[in-house]
Amino acid sequence: MGQETRTFATQLIRGMGSFFKLCACSRQSRCPHPYAIHYRDATGRQVEETAYSTQPDAIEQLAKIYAEKRDTPRQQADLKRQIAKQRFSDPWPDYV
């Protein structure tokens, strides 16, 4: 009984994001390809990250991102969304 076993819930909280593999292998649980995660960042944009070697690593990263978003004050999150919506434009119009 010297082995430590860890179990990870594959059921994620709604809005947390998702994890998957990009490969088309028939037995994805045993293939060597890395996991990818999808989630929405603080500005509301969808983000994809790859290169998680194991499913627990991908779930752990999703949990960290979700906890960070959840702990961000509402006013700060709204400010981030407002800043993300701003567009860059030419500050000096051509009058020629």
PyMOL commands that set and color helices and strands:
alter all, ss='L'
color gray80, all
select helices_A, chain A and resi 55-71+74-85
alter helices_A, ss='H'
color red, helices_A
select strands_A, chain A and resi 18-21+35-40+46-52
alter strands_A, ss='S'
color yellow, strands_A
deselect
rebuild
show_as cartoon
